[in-house]
Amino acid sequence: MPRSKNQKLKILYILEALKKTDENNIITVNALIELLASNGIIAERKSVYADLEALELFGYDIIRTKGKNCGVFLGQREFELPELKLLVDAVQSSKFITEQKSARLIEKLAALAGGGNQTAILKRQVVIHGRIKTQNESIFNSIDRIHTAISENRMISFSYYTYKVENGKIKKIPRQDGKKYIVSPWSLTWDDEFYYLLAHDEKANMIKHFRVDKMADICPTRRERRGKLLFGVSGISGYTKSTFSMFGGEDESVRISCDNDLISVIIDRYGSDITILKESDDRFVVTAKVKVSPQFLAWVFSFGKGMEIVYPDNVVMRMKQLLEESSKLYSDK
């Protein structure tokens, strides 16, 4: 039989067809032959079986069925359906991924499920419309440029934007009157469903946080990064543990009294390597280094009587002042 010019692509077409199969969507050898023919490749059953065996030897889990539903399908995959469901959930719930990008990523993830029922299950799971999403479509390029600068040990420059209300309308404005920031990038971290850059600001000689979806025109410079020592003995990972909601504040060792049933909350925030002391049969005390900010105080307050700052006195006083100021807002209503 004469060989067609596309003959070398035969096994690739077969593999692509198998990726769309599962135990509920089997493809027959005759169907594979017809598929190849539609792409200008003439094939016999014997050669198709030989290609299937070659794919098996390479490591693909090709399952053959007999009887009424005689055919083949791809068994074990790089991603199982539960894993893909988890990834789809992460994509569609992420604020930093735009709605349009979410749809494209989920379409690609659904393609990894094979075909038929499993793909349909993933697509039925998708509910994107109406969720809070960033409008910055270039965020993936921003993340890539930051990672590149970190790996090359280089500082970066960028514009940074914020929002204000003008005549009842939301307006996007550049920080620093449009002057670019020049910082040393050290880490990207995930907090409150947003990506943040942790960077050293040389002029202020301090660590600052920037929301990546508010950054634009990111460019590497020729200068080497500085400021790593400011993260302290515990390093970058230890620094992020003490930072709440990416808002700055003074570093303090704060002692917190907690109900026993809040231990999971403390572990989620600080990890399981913390030291706790028994206060009573119902409560424990933990000491943690935190950045004392209104966001941290609000986090403690959100647990009501279950969590109380007991030391140091200046932080206790800040909590009292915050509560008094908040109470005045509603006292006359």
C-alpha positions as CSV (number, residue, x, y, z in Angstrom):
1,M,0.0,0.0,0.0
2,P,1.5,3.4,-1.0
3,R,2.5,5.7,1.9
4,S,0.9,9.1,2.1
5,K,2.9,12.2,2.9
6,N,1.2,12.4,6.3
7,Q,2.1,8.8,7.2
8,K,4.6,9.9,9.9
9,L,1.8,11.7,11.7
10,K,-0.3,8.6,12.0
11,I,0.5,7.7,15.6
12,L,0.0,11.3,16.7
13,Y,-3.5,11.3,15.3
14,I,-4.2,8.1,17.1
15,L,-2.9,9.4,20.3
16,E,-5.0,12.6,20.0
17,A,-8.1,10.5,19.4
18,L,-7.4,8.4,22.4
19,K,-7.1,11.5,24.7
20,K,-10.8,12.1,24.0
21,T,-11.9,8.6,25.2
22,D,-12.7,7.1,28.5
23,E,-14.5,4.0,29.8
24,N,-17.8,5.4,28.7
25,N,-16.5,6.7,25.3
26,I,-14.7,3.9,23.6
27,I,-13.3,4.2,20.1
28,T,-13.2,1.3,17.6
29,V,-10.2,0.5,15.4
30,N,-12.5,1.0,12.4
31,A,-13.3,4.5,13.7
32,L,-9.5,5.2,14.0
33,I,-9.0,4.1,10.4
34,E,-11.8,6.4,9.3
35,L,-10.3,9.3,11.3
36,L,-6.9,8.7,9.7
37,A,-8.4,8.5,6.2
38,S,-10.1,11.9,6.8
39,N,-6.7,13.3,7.4
40,G,-5.2,11.8,4.3
41,I,-3.6,8.8,5.9
42,I,-4.3,5.3,4.6
43,A,-4.0,2.6,7.3
44,E,-4.8,-1.0,7.9
45,R,-6.0,-2.6,11.1
46,K,-2.7,-4.3,11.6
47,S,-0.7,-1.1,11.4
48,V,-3.2,0.6,13.9
49,Y,-2.8,-2.2,16.4
50,A,1.0,-1.9,16.0
51,D,0.8,1.8,16.8
52,L,-1.4,1.1,19.8
53,E,1.2,-1.4,21.1
54,A,3.9,1.2,20.5
55,L,2.0,3.7,22.7
56,E,1.6,1.1,25.4
57,L,5.3,0.4,25.4
58,F,5.9,4.2,25.7
59,G,3.8,4.2,28.9
60,Y,0.2,5.1,27.9
61,D,-2.5,3.0,29.7
62,I,-4.4,1.8,26.7
63,I,-7.4,-0.5,27.6
64,R,-8.9,-2.9,25.1
65,T,-12.5,-4.1,25.4
66,K,-14.1,-7.1,23.9
67,G,-17.6,-8.2,23.1
68,K,-20.4,-5.8,21.9
69,N,-18.4,-2.7,22.8
70,C,-15.2,-3.8,21.2
71,G,-12.6,-1.0,21.0
72,V,-10.0,0.9,23.0
73,F,-9.8,3.8,25.4
74,L,-7.2,5.6,27.4
75,G,-7.2,4.5,31.0
76,Q,-5.0,6.2,33.6
77,R,-4.2,9.8,32.7
78,E,-1.8,12.5,34.0
79,F,-4.8,14.0,35.8
80,E,-7.7,12.1,37.3
81,L,-11.2,13.6,37.3
82,P,-11.1,14.6,41.1
83,E,-7.7,16.4,40.5
84,L,-9.2,18.3,37.5
85,K,-12.2,19.3,39.6
86,L,-9.9,20.7,42.2
87,L,-8.0,22.7,39.6
88,V,-11.2,24.0,38.0
89,D,-12.5,25.1,41.4
90,A,-9.2,27.0,42.0
91,V,-9.3,28.7,38.7
92,Q,-12.9,29.8,38.8
93,S,-12.7,31.1,42.4
94,S,-9.4,33.0,41.9
95,K,-9.9,36.7,42.0
96,F,-6.6,37.5,40.2
97,I,-7.6,35.6,37.1
98,T,-9.9,37.5,34.7
99,E,-13.2,36.0,33.7
100,Q,-12.1,35.6,30.1
101,K,-8.8,33.9,31.1
102,S,-10.7,31.6,33.6
103,A,-12.9,30.4,30.8
104,R,-9.9,29.6,28.5
105,L,-8.0,27.8,31.3
106,I,-11.1,25.7,32.3
107,E,-11.6,24.8,28.7
108,K,-8.1,23.4,28.5
109,L,-8.5,21.6,31.8
110,A,-11.7,20.0,30.6
111,A,-9.9,18.7,27.5
112,L,-7.5,16.8,29.8
113,A,-10.5,14.8,31.2
114,G,-10.9,12.9,27.9
115,G,-14.3,13.0,26.3
116,G,-18.0,12.6,26.9
117,N,-19.3,12.4,30.4
118,Q,-16.2,13.4,32.3
119,T,-15.7,16.6,30.2
120,A,-19.4,17.4,30.6
121,I,-19.1,17.0,34.4
122,L,-16.3,19.5,34.5
123,K,-18.1,22.0,32.3
124,R,-21.3,21.7,34.4
125,Q,-19.2,22.5,37.4
126,V,-18.2,25.9,36.0
127,V,-20.0,29.0,37.4
128,I,-17.9,32.0,36.6
129,H,-20.3,34.8,35.7
130,G,-20.8,37.3,38.5
131,R,-17.8,36.4,40.6
132,I,-15.4,39.1,41.6
133,K,-12.6,39.0,39.1
134,T,-9.6,41.3,38.3
135,Q,-9.8,43.2,35.0
136,N,-6.1,43.1,34.4
137,E,-5.7,40.6,31.5
138,S,-1.9,40.9,31.5
139,I,-1.4,39.6,35.0
140,F,0.1,36.3,33.8
141,N,2.8,38.2,31.9
142,S,3.4,40.3,35.0
143,I,3.9,37.2,37.2
144,D,6.2,35.7,34.6
145,R,8.4,38.9,34.4
146,I,8.6,39.0,38.2
147,H,9.7,35.4,38.4
148,T,12.3,36.0,35.7
149,A,13.7,39.0,37.6
150,I,13.9,37.0,40.8
151,S,15.7,34.1,39.1
152,E,18.1,36.5,37.5
153,N,18.7,38.4,40.8
154,R,17.6,41.7,39.2
155,M,15.6,44.7,40.4
156,I,12.4,45.7,38.6
157,S,10.6,49.0,37.7
158,F,6.9,49.3,37.3
159,S,3.9,51.6,37.5
160,Y,1.4,51.1,40.3
161,Y,-2.2,52.0,40.3
162,T,-4.9,52.6,42.9
163,Y,-8.5,53.8,42.8
164,K,-10.4,56.8,44.1
165,V,-13.9,58.1,43.9
166,E,-14.4,61.3,41.9
167,N,-17.9,62.8,41.4
168,G,-19.5,59.5,42.4
169,K,-17.4,57.5,39.9
170,I,-14.5,55.1,40.4
171,K,-11.3,56.4,38.8
172,K,-8.0,54.5,38.3
173,I,-5.0,56.6,39.1
174,P,-1.2,56.0,39.2
175,R,0.6,56.1,42.5
176,Q,3.6,58.5,43.0
177,D,2.1,60.9,40.4
178,G,3.0,58.3,37.7
179,K,6.6,58.0,38.7
180,K,7.8,54.4,38.4
181,Y,8.7,52.3,41.4
182,I,12.1,50.6,41.5
183,V,12.3,47.7,43.9
184,S,14.1,44.4,44.6
185,P,11.6,41.5,44.1
186,W,12.0,38.7,46.6
187,S,8.8,36.6,46.6
188,L,5.3,36.3,45.2
189,T,2.8,35.2,47.8
190,W,-0.9,34.4,47.8
191,D,-3.1,36.1,50.3
192,D,-6.9,36.7,50.4
193,E,-7.2,35.3,46.9
194,F,-4.7,37.8,45.4
195,Y,-1.1,37.7,44.3
196,Y,1.3,40.0,46.2
197,L,4.9,40.9,45.5
198,L,7.1,41.1,48.5
199,A,9.9,43.6,47.6
200,H,12.6,45.7,49.2
201,D,12.2,49.4,48.7
202,E,15.8,50.8,48.7
203,K,14.8,54.5,49.4
204,A,12.7,53.6,52.4
205,N,14.9,50.6,53.4
206,M,11.9,48.5,54.2
207,I,9.9,45.6,52.8
208,K,6.8,46.6,50.9
209,H,3.8,44.7,49.4
210,F,2.3,45.3,46.0
211,R,-0.8,43.7,44.5
212,V,0.3,42.2,41.2
213,D,-3.0,43.0,39.4
214,K,-2.4,46.7,40.2
215,M,1.1,46.6,38.7
216,A,1.8,47.5,35.0
217,D,4.8,48.0,32.7
218,I,7.0,45.7,34.7
219,C,10.6,45.8,33.4
220,P,13.8,44.3,34.8
221,T,16.8,46.6,35.5
222,R,20.5,45.9,35.4
223,R,20.9,46.4,39.1
224,E,21.2,43.4,41.5
225,R,18.6,42.9,44.2
226,R,19.1,44.2,47.7
227,G,17.4,43.9,51.1
228,K,17.2,40.2,51.8
229,L,18.5,40.7,55.4
230,L,15.4,42.7,56.2
231,F,13.4,39.5,56.2
232,G,15.2,38.5,59.4
233,V,16.4,35.2,60.7
234,S,13.2,33.4,59.8
235,G,13.5,34.4,56.2
236,I,10.7,35.1,53.7
237,S,8.5,32.3,54.8
238,G,8.6,33.4,58.4
239,Y,7.9,37.0,57.4
240,T,4.8,36.1,55.5
241,K,3.4,34.2,58.5
242,S,3.4,37.4,60.5
243,T,1.8,39.5,57.8
244,F,-2.0,39.8,57.8
245,S,-3.8,40.7,54.6
246,M,-0.6,42.3,53.2
247,F,-1.0,45.5,55.2
248,G,2.0,46.8,57.0
249,G,2.4,47.4,60.7
250,E,4.9,47.4,63.6
251,D,6.5,44.0,64.4
252,E,5.3,42.8,67.9
253,S,5.4,39.6,69.8
254,V,1.8,39.3,70.8
255,R,0.3,37.0,73.3
256,I,-3.2,35.8,72.5
257,S,-5.6,33.9,74.7
258,C,-7.9,31.5,72.7
259,D,-10.7,29.0,73.2
260,N,-9.5,25.5,72.6
261,D,-11.7,25.0,69.6
262,L,-9.8,27.8,67.8
263,I,-6.6,25.8,67.6
264,S,-7.2,25.0,63.9
265,V,-7.5,28.7,63.2
266,I,-4.2,29.4,64.8
267,I,-2.5,26.5,63.0
268,D,-3.9,27.7,59.7
269,R,-2.3,31.1,60.3
270,Y,1.0,30.1,62.0
271,G,1.6,26.5,61.1
272,S,1.7,23.4,63.4
273,D,5.2,24.2,64.8
274,I,3.9,26.8,67.2
275,T,4.2,26.5,71.0
276,I,1.0,26.9,73.1
277,L,0.5,27.0,76.8
278,K,-2.5,25.9,78.8
279,E,-4.4,28.8,80.4
280,S,-7.4,26.8,81.7
281,D,-9.3,23.7,80.8
282,D,-11.1,25.6,78.1
283,R,-8.4,28.0,76.8
284,F,-4.8,28.1,75.7
285,V,-2.3,30.9,75.1
286,V,-0.1,31.4,72.0
287,T,2.7,34.0,71.4
288,A,3.3,35.0,67.8
289,K,5.3,37.6,66.0
290,V,2.8,39.7,64.0
291,K,2.6,43.0,62.2
292,V,0.1,45.0,64.3
293,S,-2.3,46.6,61.9
294,P,-6.0,47.4,61.9
295,Q,-6.4,44.3,59.8
296,F,-4.8,42.1,62.4
297,L,-6.9,43.6,65.2
298,A,-10.0,43.1,63.1
299,W,-9.0,39.5,62.6
300,V,-8.8,38.9,66.3
301,F,-12.1,40.7,66.9
302,S,-13.8,38.5,64.4
303,F,-13.6,35.6,66.9
304,G,-15.4,37.6,69.6
305,K,-14.9,36.2,73.1
306,G,-13.0,33.3,71.7
307,M,-9.8,35.3,71.1
308,E,-8.3,38.0,73.3
309,I,-5.0,39.9,73.1
310,V,-3.5,39.9,76.6
311,Y,0.1,41.2,75.9
312,P,1.7,43.6,75.3
313,D,-0.2,46.5,76.9
314,N,0.3,48.9,74.0
315,V,-1.4,46.4,71.6
316,V,-4.2,45.8,74.1
317,M,-4.7,49.6,74.2
318,R,-4.8,49.8,70.4
319,M,-7.5,47.2,70.3
320,K,-9.5,49.2,72.9
321,Q,-9.1,52.4,70.9
322,L,-10.2,50.7,67.7
323,L,-13.3,49.2,69.4
324,E,-14.2,52.6,70.9
325,E,-13.9,54.4,67.6
326,S,-16.0,51.8,65.8
327,S,-18.6,51.9,68.6
328,K,-19.0,55.7,68.2
329,L,-20.0,55.2,64.5
330,Y,-23.1,53.3,65.6
331,S,-23.9,54.8,69.0
332,D,-26.3,57.5,67.7
333,K,-28.1,55.2,65.2
